[in-house]
């Protein structure tokens, strides 16, 4: 296992740094907009531009990476993301911050795509489940660590923006110094949404609701905490602990997912999360301990809905459709991350004290009612095979890493072996790309 991790250590280091920087920036902007007196109904839409940019990045970044190479692309995306982070305190307007969030989201999609393709490229078939667990764990640590960094500075100054930019810039160093061969970037066309809705409606709705609730809480939660009178250090602890609790909950939920009916488990998890909205409504504004405990449990359960939705969907698919279906589920998740901050901001503008939690409760009520109706109307549902439950992180991800899912029988690592050479065919042997073009190293590649 140690030998399998060595080739991707530098990539995991870059992943940890970039996710930490982006996580810090997202929470920082929520608090800073509350300090600057942004209208409540505008905070969510501004933050939602990050998700819009990320979704666009998943569509338009692959051609850029193929054209100029992985490390050149990574350097460009990291540089632009750093510039965007540093521009926020210089131009404090609604429109400028929305555009900067969109640019950041686009660049983050490109960064994730490069790192995930590198991990995918270096993973052997028998260890992909373990490698994915390390990947998800690194994402969680980066997301949680970025939240804790909020307490190391004053959001009203530029220091935290500089720290965020520095972390993203530092993520370039490990990858830029690697001597590893550049990976191949493949694209998987998403399965049609209408088709997947017929196959697994609970999976699609679960992905949409999970994205909505998680993004609403992560984007607007710091605003609520600030307006409730909690200090910056309290907010950093509040957000950091909730993210890490989401990571801790993955293990017990995975244990249950291997033994219980997954549609029933989605219903149970969603119902428990909905019930936890009540203590948040009643005590969150008055007691930091109550806020910390209830929000940690809440995010722990909500953070399990998306990976459960993926596992439930995979159960009803032929193995060779797994990656394409997961790409569609990611689009549903992305749509939810756009809806969540906007809906939560509108709810907070209408109900200043309890609006966020009313919105979260409404979104989860949709999930519970829909899953209950499906459970009553169709029973246990069709299960073609019992797929493996894989943890999912609240940080963004792309279609690239989905190829490594243990449920995907078509996964072929790109490590050059005699067997792999035979499978790739004569055009790609000896470093040649299709069409007879000679492959160069990662930095000089102009494919």
C-alpha positions in Angstrom: 0.0 0.0 0.0 2.9 2.4 0.8 4.4 1.8 -2.6 1.0 2.5 -4.2 0.7 5.9 -2.4 4.3 7.1 -3.2 3.5 8.0 -6.8 0.5 10.2 -5.8 2.0 11.8 -2.6 2.9 15.0 -4.4 -0.6 15.2 -5.9 -2.3 14.6 -2.6 -0.1 17.4 -1.2 -1.3 19.8 -4.0 -4.9 18.7 -3.4 -4.6 19.4 0.4 -3.2 22.9 -0.2 -5.6 23.9 -3.0 -8.7 22.7 -1.2 -7.6 24.4 2.0 -7.1 27.7 0.2 -10.4 27.6 -1.6 -12.3 26.5 1.5 -10.8 29.4 3.5 -11.8 31.8 0.8 -15.4 30.7 0.6 -16.0 31.0 4.4 -14.0 34.3 4.5 -16.2 35.8 1.8 -19.4 34.8 3.7 -18.2 36.6 6.8 -16.7 39.6 5.0 -20.0 40.2 3.1 -21.9 40.2 6.4 -19.3 42.7 7.7 -19.5 44.9 4.6 -23.3 45.0 4.9 -24.2 43.2 1.7 -27.9 42.6 1.4 -28.8 39.1 2.7 -30.6 38.2 -0.5 -27.5 38.9 -2.5 -24.9 37.0 -0.5 -26.1 33.6 -1.7 -26.3 34.5 -5.4 -22.7 36.0 -5.2 -21.4 32.8 -3.6 -23.4 30.6 -6.0 -21.3 32.0 -8.9 -18.5 29.7 -7.7 -20.7 26.7 -8.4 -21.7 28.1 -11.8 -18.0 28.6 -12.7 -17.2 25.1 -11.4 -19.9 23.5 -13.6 -18.7 25.5 -16.6 -15.1 24.5 -15.8 -16.0 20.8 -15.9 -17.2 21.3 -19.5 -14.5 23.7 -20.9 -11.3 22.8 -18.9 -10.7 19.3 -20.5 -9.9 20.8 -24.0 -7.5 23.3 -22.3 -5.7 20.5 -20.4 -5.4 18.3 -23.5 -4.1 21.2 -25.6 -1.3 22.6 -23.4 -0.6 19.8 -21.0 -1.3 19.1 -17.4 1.3 21.1 -15.5 1.0 24.2 -17.8 -2.8 24.1 -17.3 -2.4 23.6 -13.5 0.0 26.6 -13.4 -2.4 28.8 -15.4 -5.4 27.8 -13.3 -3.5 28.3 -10.0 -2.2 31.7 -11.1 -5.6 33.0 -12.1 -7.2 31.6 -8.9 -4.5 33.4 -6.8 -5.2 36.7 -8.7 -8.9 36.3 -8.1 -8.4 35.8 -4.4 -6.2 38.9 -4.1 -8.6 41.0 -6.1 -11.5 40.6 -3.7 -10.4 43.1 -1.0 -9.4 45.6 -3.8 -12.8 45.8 -5.5 -15.6 45.3 -2.9 -18.8 45.3 -5.0 -21.5 42.8 -5.6 -20.8 42.4 -9.3 -17.1 42.2 -9.0 -17.2 39.5 -6.3 -19.7 37.5 -8.2 -17.5 37.5 -11.3 -14.4 36.7 -9.2 -16.3 33.8 -7.6 -17.2 32.5 -11.1 -13.6 32.7 -12.2 -12.4 31.0 -9.1 -14.9 28.2 -9.5 -13.8 27.7 -13.1 -10.1 27.5 -12.1 -10.9 25.1 -9.2 -12.6 22.8 -11.7 -9.4 22.8 -13.8 -7.1 22.3 -10.8 -9.2 19.3 -9.6 -9.3 17.8 -13.1 -5.5 17.8 -13.4 -5.0 16.4 -9.9 -7.7 13.8 -10.2 -6.4 12.6 -13.6 -3.0 12.2 -12.1 -4.3 10.1 -9.2 -6.4 8.1 -11.7 -3.4 7.5 -13.9 -1.2 6.2 -11.0 -3.8 3.8 -9.5 -3.6 0.1 -9.9 -6.8 -1.9 -10.4 -6.7 -3.7 -7.1 -6.0 -0.7 -4.9 -8.4 1.9 -6.4 -10.9 1.6 -3.5 -8.1 2.4 -1.0 -6.7 5.2 -3.1 -10.1 6.8 -3.4 -10.5 6.6 0.4 -7.2 8.5 0.8 -8.3 11.0 -1.9 -11.6 11.7 -0.1 -9.9 11.9 3.2 -7.5 14.5 1.9 -10.4 16.5 0.5 -12.1 16.5 3.9 -8.9 17.5 5.7 -8.4 20.3 3.3 -11.9 21.5 3.6 -11.9 21.3 7.4 -8.4 22.8 7.7 -9.4 25.7 5.6 -12.2 26.5 7.9 -10.0 26.5 11.0 -7.6 29.0 9.3 -10.3 31.6 9.4 -9.4 32.2 13.1 -5.8 33.2 12.3 -6.7 36.7 11.0 -9.2 39.5 10.9 -11.7 39.1 8.0 -11.9 42.9 7.8 -8.3 43.0 6.6 -6.4 41.5 3.6 -4.4 39.0 5.6 -6.7 36.0 5.1 -7.1 36.7 1.4 -3.3 36.6 1.1 -3.2 33.3 3.0 -5.8 31.8 0.7 -3.9 32.9 -2.4 -0.6 31.6 -0.9 -2.1 28.2 -0.3 -3.4 27.9 -3.8 0.0 29.1 -5.1 1.8 26.6 -2.9 -0.3 23.8 -4.4 1.6 24.3 -7.7 5.0 23.5 -6.2 4.7 19.8 -5.5 3.1 19.1 -8.9 5.4 21.4 -10.9 8.5 19.6 -9.5 7.3 16.1 -10.2 9.2 14.1 -12.9 6.3 11.8 -13.5 4.9 11.2 -16.9 1.8 13.3 -17.8 -1.4 11.3 -17.5 -4.1 10.9 -20.0 -7.4 12.8 -19.7 -10.4 10.9 -20.7 -14.0 12.2 -21.0 -17.1 10.3 -20.1 -20.4 11.6 -21.6 -23.0 11.8 -18.8 -26.0 9.4 -19.1 -29.2 11.2 -20.1 -30.9 12.8 -17.1 -34.4 11.6 -18.2 -33.1 8.0 -18.5 -31.4 8.1 -15.1 -34.5 9.5 -13.6 -36.4 6.5 -14.8 -33.8 4.1 -13.4 -33.1 5.8 -10.1 -35.3 8.8 -9.3 -34.3 8.7 -5.6 -30.6 8.8 -6.6 -31.1 11.9 -8.7 -33.2 13.7 -6.1 -30.8 12.7 -3.4 -27.9 14.2 -5.3 -29.8 17.4 -6.0 -31.0 17.8 -2.4 -27.6 16.9 -0.9 -25.9 19.6 -3.1 -28.6 22.1 -2.1 -28.4 21.6 1.6 -24.6 21.2 1.9 -23.9 24.3 -0.2 -26.6 26.4 1.6 -25.1 25.5 5.0 -21.4 26.0 3.9 -22.1 29.3 2.2 -24.7 31.0 4.5 -23.9 29.2 7.8 -21.0 31.6 8.5 -23.3 34.6 7.8 -25.9 33.2 10.3 -23.1 32.7 13.0 -21.8 36.2 12.5 -25.2 37.8 12.7 -25.9 35.7 15.8 -23.0 37.4 17.5 -20.3 34.7 17.4 -16.7 35.8 16.9 -14.5 34.9 14.0 -12.7 32.2 16.0 -16.0 30.6 17.0 -17.1 30.6 13.4 -13.9 28.9 12.3 -14.3 26.2 14.9 -18.0 25.9 14.1 -17.3 25.3 10.3 -14.2 23.2 10.8 -15.7 20.8 13.3 -18.9 20.3 11.2 -16.8 19.4 8.1 -14.6 16.9 10.0 -17.8 15.4 11.5 -19.0 14.8 8.0 -15.8 12.8 7.4 -16.3 10.8 10.6 -19.8 9.8 9.7 -18.8 8.2 6.5 -17.5 5.0 8.2 -20.6 4.1 10.1 -22.9 5.0 7.2 -20.7 2.8 4.9 -21.1 0.0 7.4 -24.9 0.3 7.3 -24.9 0.7 3.5 -23.3 -2.7 3.1 -26.1 -4.4 5.2 -29.4 -2.5 4.7 -31.6 -1.6 1.8 -30.1 1.6 0.5 -33.3 3.3 -0.4 -34.5 2.7 3.1 -31.2 4.0 4.4 -31.5 7.2 2.4 -34.9 7.8 3.9 -33.6 7.1 7.4 -30.6 9.4 7.0 -32.7 12.2 5.5 -35.3 11.9 8.2 -32.7 12.1 11.0 -31.1 15.2 9.3 -34.6 16.8 9.1 -35.2 16.1 12.8 -31.9 17.8 13.6 -33.1 21.1 12.1 -35.3 21.5 15.1 -32.5 22.0 17.7 -30.7 24.3 15.2 -33.8 26.4 15.0 -34.3 26.5 18.8 -30.8 26.8 20.2 -28.3 27.7 17.6 -28.5 31.4 18.1 -28.2 31.3 21.9 -25.7 28.6 22.7 -22.4 28.0 20.8 -22.2 24.5 22.3 -25.7 23.7 21.0 -24.8 25.1 17.6 -21.6 23.1 17.4 -23.2 19.7 18.5 -26.4 20.0 16.4 -24.7 21.3 13.3 -21.9 18.6 13.5 -24.5 15.9 13.6 -26.6 17.6 10.9 -23.7 17.8 8.5 -22.6 14.3 9.4 -25.9 12.9 8.2 -26.4 15.3 5.3 -22.9 14.6 4.0 -23.8 10.9 3.6 -26.8 11.5 1.4 -24.9 12.0 -1.8 -22.6 8.9 -1.6 -25.6 6.9 -0.6 -27.4 8.2 -3.7 -24.5 7.2 -5.9 -24.4 3.7 -4.3 -28.2 3.3 -4.7 -28.0 4.4 -8.4 -25.1 2.0 -9.1 -27.1 -0.9 -7.6 -29.7 -0.5 -10.4 -27.2 -0.2 -13.3 -25.1 -2.5 -15.4 -21.5 -2.1 -14.4 -20.3 -0.4 -17.6 -22.8 2.4 -17.1 -21.5 3.4 -13.6 -19.1 6.2 -14.7 -21.6 7.8 -17.1 -24.4 7.7 -14.5 -22.1 9.1 -11.8 -21.2 12.0 -14.1 -25.0 12.8 -14.4 -25.3 12.6 -10.6 -22.4 15.1 -10.3 -24.4 17.5 -12.6 -27.4 17.1 -10.3 -25.2 17.8 -7.3 -23.7 20.8 -9.1 -27.2 22.1 -9.8 -28.0 21.8 -6.1 -24.9 23.8 -5.1 -26.2 26.6 -7.3 -29.7 26.5 -5.8 -28.6 26.2 -2.2 -26.9 29.5 -1.5 -29.5 31.5 -3.5 -32.4 29.9 -1.7 -30.8 30.2 1.7 -30.1 33.9 1.2 -33.6 34.6 0.1 -35.0 32.7 3.2 -32.6 34.7 5.5 -33.8 38.0 4.0 -37.4 37.0 4.6 -36.8 35.4 8.1 -33.5 36.9 9.5 -33.1 34.6 12.5 -34.5 31.3 11.3 -34.5 31.6 7.5 -31.5 29.4 6.9 -32.8 26.5 8.9 -36.3 26.8 7.5 -34.8 26.5 4.0 -32.7 23.5 5.0 -35.8 21.9 6.6 -37.8 22.5 3.4 -35.2 21.0 1.2 -34.8 17.9 3.3 -38.6 17.6 3.6 -38.7 17.2 -0.2 -36.1 14.4 0.1 -38.0 12.6 2.8 -41.4 12.9 1.2 -40.1 11.8 -2.2 -38.1 8.8 -0.8 -41.1 7.8 1.3 -43.5 7.9 -1.7 -41.1 5.8 -3.7 -40.6 3.3 -0.9 -44.4 2.9 -0.6 -45.2 2.8 -4.3 -42.4 0.5 -5.6 -41.2 -1.3 -2.5 -37.5 -2.3 -2.3 -36.8 -1.6 -6.0 -34.7 -3.5 -8.5 -31.1 -4.3 -7.5 -28.9 -5.6 -10.3 -25.9 -6.0 -8.1 -24.8 -4.6 -4.7 -22.2 -1.9 -5.5 -19.6 -0.7 -3.1 -20.3 2.4 -1.0 -17.7 5.1 -1.5 -17.4 8.2 0.7 -18.0 11.6 -0.7 -16.5 14.9 0.4 -18.2 18.3 0.6 -15.3 19.7 -1.5 -15.8 19.9 -5.3 -14.8 17.0 -7.5 -15.0 16.2 -11.3 -15.9 13.3 -13.6 -12.2 12.3 -13.8 -12.0 10.6 -10.4 -15.2 8.7 -11.1 -13.4 6.4 -13.5 -11.5 5.0 -10.6 -14.7 3.9 -8.8 -14.4 0.2 -7.7 -17.9 -0.3 -9.2 -16.5 0.5 -12.7 -15.3 -2.7 -14.4 -14.0 -0.7 -17.4 -11.3 1.0 -15.4 -7.8 0.5 -16.8 -4.9 2.2 -15.1 -2.6 4.1 -17.5 0.6 2.7 -15.9 2.7 1.5 -18.8 2.9 -2.3 -18.6 3.3 -4.9 -21.4 -0.4 -5.8 -20.9 -1.4 -2.2 -21.1 0.7 -1.6 -24.2 -1.2 -4.4 -25.9 -4.5 -3.0 -24.9 -3.7 0.6 -26.0 -2.6 -0.6 -29.5 0.2 0.3 -31.8 -0.6 4.0 -32.1 0.1 4.7 -28.5 3.1 2.5 -27.9 6.6 4.0 -27.4 5.1 7.3 -26.3 3.0 8.0 -29.4 -0.4 9.5 -29.3 -3.1 8.5 -31.7 -2.4 9.7 -35.2 1.4 9.1 -34.8 2.2 12.2 -32.8 5.0 11.8 -30.4 4.1 12.3 -26.7 6.4 14.6 -24.8 6.8 15.2 -21.1 4.1 16.9 -19.0 5.6 20.4 -19.2 6.3 20.5 -22.9 3.2 18.7 -24.1 1.2 20.6 -26.6 -1.5 18.0 -27.2 
